[in-house]
Amino acid sequence: MAKRFIQVTKGDKTIYRKEKNTLSIDEFKAMQKGSKRKRSNYREADIQKELCKYVRLKYPNSLFNCDCSGLNLSRTQAGQAKAMRSGKGFPDFVLYESIFNRNCYPGKSVLYHALFIEIKKEGESIYTIRKVDAKTGKPTYASPHIAEQMAMIEKLKIKGYYACFGIGLAECMNIVDNYMNGEI
């Protein structure tokens, strides 16, 4: 692993930057060994932080953003943040990278414009029971909040984005890798 990373010292801080896109999920997990929390006890905010670290290391030229929902905002700040959003249920993580369909000829055609992931902690369920509602023919979600998030994911898909739920850190990292490799 030492051969794949460059040690960079900035002031009194030492960071490790990768040479090429060679960081695997197992290597990233090994780097995070000193974490205070067990991996299965991560909150959504912890998963967001770890996913950001992972993307920053593996894809250093990529642009991404995370939602601030994990922060403890005052009532005034929460109201201001709400006023600056287009609606409820917006996904937690956004990766601003276009993925091209390489099978198109001539040239390249955009397959997806960005990746949106709604992050859930390990073991959390999206559906109450994996059955469809008899009246509407749609799946029954675990809560009205998850139903709002699924509605937003569907809106994003219609707009040409790849959007999905990611349950746990490992699944979120796999989604990012598959997206960046064009394996979606």
C-alpha positions as CSV (number, residue, x, y, z in Angstrom):
1,M,0.0,0.0,0.0
2,A,2.8,2.4,0.7
3,K,3.9,2.3,-2.9
4,R,0.5,3.5,-4.1
5,F,0.3,6.6,-1.9
6,I,2.4,9.8,-1.9
7,Q,3.0,11.3,1.5
8,V,2.4,15.1,1.5
9,T,3.2,17.4,4.4
10,K,1.3,20.6,4.8
11,G,2.6,22.5,7.8
12,D,2.3,20.2,10.7
13,K,-0.2,17.9,8.9
14,T,0.7,14.8,7.0
15,I,-1.8,13.5,4.4
16,Y,-1.6,10.6,1.9
17,R,-2.6,11.2,-1.7
18,K,-2.9,8.4,-4.1
19,E,-0.7,8.1,-7.2
20,K,-3.3,6.6,-9.5
21,N,-6.9,5.4,-9.2
22,T,-5.8,2.2,-7.4
23,L,-7.5,2.6,-4.0
24,S,-9.8,-0.3,-3.3
25,I,-12.6,-0.5,-0.8
26,D,-10.6,-2.8,1.4
27,E,-7.6,-0.5,1.4
28,F,-9.8,2.4,2.3
29,K,-11.4,0.5,5.2
30,A,-7.9,-0.5,6.4
31,M,-6.9,3.2,6.4
32,Q,-9.9,4.0,8.5
33,K,-9.0,1.3,11.1
34,G,-8.4,3.9,13.9
35,S,-12.0,5.1,13.8
36,K,-13.7,5.3,17.2
37,R,-17.1,3.9,15.9
38,K,-17.6,0.4,14.7
39,R,-18.6,0.3,11.1
40,S,-22.0,-1.1,11.8
41,N,-22.8,1.7,14.2
42,Y,-22.3,4.6,11.7
43,R,-24.9,7.3,11.6
44,E,-25.8,8.8,8.3
45,A,-23.6,11.8,8.9
46,D,-20.6,9.5,9.6
47,I,-21.3,7.6,6.4
48,Q,-21.4,10.9,4.5
49,K,-18.0,11.9,6.0
50,E,-16.4,8.6,5.2
51,L,-17.8,8.5,1.6
52,C,-16.5,12.1,1.1
53,K,-13.0,10.9,2.2
54,Y,-13.2,7.9,-0.1
55,V,-14.2,9.9,-3.1
56,R,-11.6,12.6,-2.4
57,L,-8.9,9.9,-2.3
58,K,-10.0,7.7,-5.1
59,Y,-11.3,10.4,-7.5
60,P,-9.4,13.6,-6.6
61,N,-10.5,15.6,-9.6
62,S,-14.2,14.9,-9.1
63,L,-16.6,17.5,-7.8
64,F,-19.1,16.4,-5.1
65,N,-21.3,17.8,-2.4
66,C,-23.1,16.6,0.7
67,D,-26.4,17.7,2.2
68,C,-26.1,19.4,5.6
69,S,-28.9,17.4,7.2
70,G,-26.5,15.7,9.6
71,L,-25.6,19.0,11.2
72,N,-27.2,20.3,14.3
73,L,-28.7,23.6,13.1
74,S,-30.5,26.3,15.1
75,R,-34.1,26.9,14.3
76,T,-33.2,30.0,12.3
77,Q,-30.5,28.2,10.4
78,A,-32.8,25.3,9.6
79,G,-35.4,27.8,8.3
80,Q,-32.8,29.5,6.1
81,A,-31.6,26.1,4.7
82,K,-35.1,25.1,4.0
83,A,-35.8,28.3,2.1
84,M,-32.7,27.6,-0.1
85,R,-33.9,24.2,-1.3
86,S,-36.2,23.3,-4.2
87,G,-38.2,20.8,-2.2
88,K,-38.2,18.0,0.4
89,G,-36.4,14.7,0.1
90,F,-33.3,15.8,-1.8
91,P,-30.5,13.2,-1.7
92,D,-27.6,13.4,0.7
93,F,-24.7,13.0,-1.7
94,V,-24.1,14.4,-5.2
95,L,-21.2,13.5,-7.5
96,Y,-21.0,16.0,-10.4
97,E,-19.5,13.8,-13.1
98,S,-21.1,13.0,-16.5
99,I,-20.9,9.4,-17.6
100,F,-20.8,8.8,-21.3
101,N,-22.2,5.9,-23.3
102,R,-19.2,4.6,-25.2
103,N,-21.3,2.3,-27.4
104,C,-22.7,5.3,-29.3
105,Y,-21.3,6.2,-32.7
106,P,-20.1,8.8,-33.7
107,G,-18.8,10.6,-30.7
108,K,-19.9,10.2,-27.2
109,S,-23.4,10.5,-25.8
110,V,-24.1,11.4,-22.1
111,L,-25.7,8.5,-20.2
112,Y,-26.1,10.4,-16.9
113,H,-25.2,13.9,-15.9
114,A,-24.6,13.3,-12.2
115,L,-24.9,10.7,-9.4
116,F,-27.3,11.3,-6.5
117,I,-27.2,8.9,-3.5
118,E,-29.7,9.0,-0.6
119,I,-27.6,7.6,2.2
120,K,-29.1,5.3,4.8
121,K,-27.3,3.7,7.8
122,E,-26.5,0.0,7.8
123,G,-29.6,-2.2,8.5
124,E,-32.1,0.5,7.7
125,S,-35.0,-0.6,5.6
126,I,-36.6,1.5,2.8
127,Y,-39.7,-0.7,2.6
128,T,-42.0,-1.8,5.5
129,I,-42.7,-5.1,3.8
130,R,-41.5,-5.9,0.3
131,K,-45.1,-5.9,-1.1
132,V,-47.1,-3.5,-3.2
133,D,-50.0,-1.5,-2.0
134,A,-53.2,-3.1,-3.3
135,K,-54.8,0.3,-4.1
136,T,-52.0,2.2,-5.8
137,G,-49.8,-0.7,-7.0
138,K,-46.7,1.0,-5.5
139,P,-44.4,-0.3,-2.8
140,T,-45.1,0.5,0.8
141,Y,-42.3,2.6,2.3
142,A,-41.1,2.5,5.8
143,S,-42.1,6.1,6.5
144,P,-43.6,9.2,4.7
145,H,-40.1,10.7,4.7
146,I,-38.7,7.8,2.7
147,A,-41.7,8.1,0.3
148,E,-40.7,11.8,-0.2
149,Q,-37.1,10.8,-0.9
150,M,-38.2,8.1,-3.4
151,A,-40.4,10.7,-5.2
152,M,-37.4,13.0,-5.5
153,I,-35.2,10.1,-6.7
154,E,-37.8,9.4,-9.4
155,K,-37.9,13.2,-10.4
156,L,-34.1,13.2,-10.7
157,K,-34.1,10.0,-12.9
158,I,-36.6,11.7,-15.2
159,K,-34.2,14.7,-15.5
160,G,-31.3,12.4,-16.7
161,Y,-29.5,11.8,-13.4
162,Y,-28.6,8.5,-11.8
163,A,-30.2,8.5,-8.4
164,C,-30.6,5.7,-5.8
165,F,-30.6,4.7,-2.2
166,G,-27.3,3.5,-0.6
167,I,-27.5,1.5,2.6
168,G,-24.3,1.5,4.5
169,L,-20.8,2.8,3.6
170,A,-19.7,-0.3,1.5
171,E,-22.8,-0.1,-0.7
172,C,-22.4,3.7,-1.2
173,M,-18.7,3.2,-2.2
174,N,-19.7,0.4,-4.6
175,I,-22.3,2.7,-6.2
176,V,-19.7,5.4,-6.7
177,D,-17.2,3.0,-8.2
178,N,-19.7,1.4,-10.5
179,Y,-20.9,4.8,-11.7
180,M,-17.4,6.2,-12.3
181,N,-16.4,3.0,-14.2
182,G,-19.6,3.2,-16.3
183,E,-20.9,-0.1,-15.0
184,I,-24.3,1.3,-14.0
